[in-house]
Amino acid sequence: MIQIMKRDLYTALLKWKTSKTRKPLILRGARQVGKTHLLKAFGETEYSNMVYLNFEKDAGLAGFFAGSLEPKDILVALRNYKRQKIEARNTLLIFDEVQECATALNSLKYFFEEAPEFHIVAAGSLLGVKLSSDKGFPVGKVNFLELFPMSFFEFLDAAERPLYRQMLEEISSPNPVPEPIHHELIELIRTYLFVGGMPEAVARYINNKELQSVREIHHEILKAYSLDFAKHAPKTLIAKITAVWESIPSQLARENKKFMFSAIRQSARGRDYEDAIVWLADAGLILRCFHLSAPRLPLSGYKNSDAFKVFSLDVGLLSTMSHVPISIALQTNELFTEFKGALTENLAAQLLMTRHLPLYYWTSNGSAEVDFIIEHEGQVFPLEVKSGMTSKHKSLQVYQQKYNPSKVVRASLNNLRKDGELLNIPLYFIERILAI
């Protein structure tokens, strides 16, 4: 039996398995966010048997999709090759790193049309890149899910603090968390700020509590990403992708965190690096937060595609990329303010994305900037993220006077409370921002 840490997406996989409108599933997500372990655990737990195919490790698998794409022909061949039963409804068939075989990816439409009784999940670390370039892939023939690095709530489960998670999930009014628990949760979110949500890094920390060991895992993951650039990206883009990726810490260290191409190279222009940024976004390695010309519904209609911030997919990886000293991670609250609070803002972006909230920000003629603008159920409201315990909120006041939002939210190290029209939430409560 495969042992993995609890992931929230497991519930979505269960719904997919029992859905009357189930289609072959595509699970997207960056390398090493835990896709393979999650799917194997799901297959072993929820099915009589599981057949696992990795198109990157076993290049010969492509041969089974080189001729006929009739599902019955493919299934017979795979049964013989793997020497395993493949039964309708009772077997989970996993196509891992399926971006390495375009015909296997395209075969999913035939499984949907001709053999819908078979349960198939396709996954891959660069599936987003593949799908964005595969104009022939049939829209509407598959279901999609996306796996991100572990959220803070998932980190609480892994750290054997499920009761803290349960407590936070039951909060629906702005009453302060008991101070002893609040202080322990601040300690835990600070640890998460350094460790991040990559499952291997979390497991290493949970097992030995050694931050240096966690940092070694981060370096291994970052090296794997660099190898992906060299192996999978178009040769004309490799240098640009690397330059954009390596510039993220310096971009976020500036007071104005808007992505500046001139920070990569003095004469650089947006159109020179646009494809590199899109490649990184499609690979799931960066999160883009777009500027809004106005915070009106729908926000996507007011998005300025030429102005954006770029965050790392994982705050732990960002701490390593930024060479944050381990000693700072051990000092009370200093990590939150490191290089102008960039880690804290990246934390917020990451946690909002785990709740599938698109990332936008707003500015007002250089006099105010609100870190995030949230859209939910026909309402738009601002979120400002603070790395300390300050009570200042000038930008939120400017926004409030101009747009009179339904609520105004500030996330910081302070406890949960309501100050007039301002809702203060602790950083560890960002995942529950829609609850109050």
Protein Blocks (a to p, Z undefined) as FASTA:
>chain_A
ZZddddfklmmmmmmmmpmkbccdddeddehilpmmmmmmmmmmmpmbdcdddfklmmml
mmmmmmcfbfklmmmmmmmmnopacdehkaccddehklmpmklmmmmmmmmmmmmmbccd
dddfklmmmmmmmmkbcghiaccdddddddfklmmmmnopakmmmmmmmpcbfcdcdfkl
mmmmmmmmmmmmmnomafklmmmmmmnopaklmmmmmmmmmmmmmmmmmmmmcfklmmmm
mmmmmmmmmmmmpmblcdcfklmpmklcfklmmmmmmmmmmnopaccddddfbdcddfkl
mccfkbccdddfbfklmmmmnopafklmmpghklmmgghhlmmmmmmmmmmmmnopacdd
ddeehlaccfbacdeehiacdddddfblcfbdfklmmmmmmnopabdcdddfbdcddehj
accddfklmmmmmmZZ
